[in-house]
Amino acid sequence: MFWKEMLNQSEEFLQDPNNIQYFSLKGHPEFPYISDLEEEEVLELMKEFVSSENQKLSIANMMSYAPVFEMMLVKKNLPSIFG
């Protein structure tokens, strides 16, 4: 599912754990590093990330944690002043 379509879904849809396979941030302008990854890889990483925070797996929770995950990817890709 295209990320813009996720924004128009009902809260019930976004909270239902059965719908996490539709999670995608591919092409989202606020998440360029996540967008560079394969959708399946993003889904697996986000599932692991949300689960490690003891949160219910849902599109809504994955969207909540996406900015944190993006910052982690940005930090990982920034050059260090120490080389």
C-alpha positions as CSV (number, residue, x, y, z in Angstrom):
1,M,0.0,0.0,0.0
2,F,1.3,3.4,-0.9
3,W,2.1,5.6,2.1
4,K,-0.5,8.2,1.2
5,E,-3.2,5.5,1.1
6,M,-2.3,4.5,4.7
7,L,-3.0,8.0,5.9
8,N,-6.6,7.7,4.7
9,Q,-7.4,4.5,6.4
10,S,-9.6,4.1,9.5
11,E,-8.1,4.0,13.0
12,E,-9.4,0.4,13.2
13,F,-7.5,-0.6,10.1
14,L,-4.3,1.1,11.4
15,Q,-4.6,-0.6,14.8
16,D,-5.3,-4.1,13.4
17,P,-2.2,-6.3,13.7
18,N,-3.4,-8.3,10.6
19,N,-2.8,-5.3,8.4
20,I,0.9,-4.7,9.1
21,Q,1.8,-6.3,5.8
22,Y,0.4,-3.2,4.1
23,F,2.9,-0.9,5.9
24,S,5.1,1.0,3.5
25,L,7.0,4.3,3.6
26,K,8.5,3.9,0.1
27,G,8.8,7.3,-1.5
28,H,7.8,9.2,1.7
29,P,9.7,12.6,1.6
30,E,10.1,12.7,5.4
31,F,11.8,9.3,5.5
32,P,14.4,9.2,2.7
33,Y,16.7,6.6,4.5
34,I,13.7,4.3,5.2
35,S,12.6,4.8,1.6
36,D,15.9,3.6,0.3
37,L,15.5,0.2,1.9
38,E,13.4,-2.7,0.5
39,E,9.8,-2.7,1.7
40,E,10.1,-6.2,3.1
41,E,13.3,-5.3,5.0
42,V,11.6,-2.1,6.4
43,L,8.6,-4.2,7.5
44,E,10.8,-6.7,9.3
45,L,13.0,-4.0,10.9
46,M,10.0,-2.0,12.1
47,K,8.3,-5.1,13.5
48,E,11.4,-5.9,15.5
49,F,11.8,-2.3,16.6
50,V,8.2,-1.9,17.7
51,S,8.3,-5.3,19.5
52,S,11.5,-4.4,21.3
53,E,9.6,-1.4,22.7
54,N,6.9,-3.8,24.0
55,Q,4.3,-2.2,21.7
56,K,1.5,-3.9,19.8
57,L,2.3,-4.6,16.2
58,S,0.2,-2.3,14.1
59,I,0.6,0.2,11.3
60,A,-0.2,3.0,13.7
61,N,2.6,2.0,16.1
62,M,5.0,1.5,13.2
63,M,4.2,5.0,12.0
64,S,4.8,6.4,15.5
65,Y,8.2,4.8,15.7
66,A,9.2,5.6,12.0
67,P,10.8,9.0,12.9
68,V,13.0,7.4,15.6
69,F,14.0,4.7,13.2
70,E,14.8,7.3,10.5
71,M,17.0,9.2,12.9
72,M,18.9,6.1,13.7
73,L,19.5,5.5,10.0
74,V,20.6,9.1,9.5
75,K,23.0,8.9,12.4
76,K,24.4,5.6,11.1
77,N,25.1,7.3,7.7
78,L,26.6,10.5,9.0
79,P,30.3,10.7,8.7
80,S,32.1,10.8,12.0
81,I,34.5,13.6,12.9
82,F,36.9,10.8,14.0
83,G,36.9,9.1,10.6
